[in-house]
Amino acid sequence: MSVNEKIVSDLVANNVNFVTTVPCKQLAGVIDLIEKSPDLKHVPSNKEDEGMGLCAGAFMGGMRPAIIMQNTAIGVTINTLVTLTQYYRMPLPMLISYRGELGEPVACQVEMAVHTKALLAQLHIPTYHFHKEEDVEELDAILKHSFMCNKPVAILTDASFWKGY
């Protein structure tokens, strides 16, 4: 089973039934599988904070949401994470491509990488960092944790996890 297939399989196994995604080259394979899955309602989003609003609406409507996004937009999501997701105790697994580390070809991506983990820590959002393909084996437990405690969780997936930029 590929990493992308494992991610989708774990989402479905944990009764996630609503996923919003923001385009990302590293996440394209998993986004394609989500779009094809009959078990997942996929609503593409233009921006990460908009996607979190969609997830909140889905949750309030009885669905189990997740968002797939890049770390470069963490800054624009802070207000939504704090005043909506955390305030109303909504579970929100966030699968995040972690751009800006060694080997990053786009200079502006590096600046957000410097701040991503600190921002998530400041918000008290549990954060997991996938470096190797086998790290995906933790996803099932992370999803269970998010829905059990009604909290957002961040899963950072770097270029080495995705086998390059």
Protein Blocks (a to p, Z undefined) as FASTA:
>chain_A
ZZklmmmmmmmmnopabdcddddfklmmmmmmmmmpmkbccdddfbfklmmmmmmmmmmn
opacdddddfklmmmmmmmmmmmmmmnopacddddddehiehiabfklmmmmmmmmmmmm
mnopacdddfbfklmmmmmmmmmmmmmnopacdddddfklnopZZ
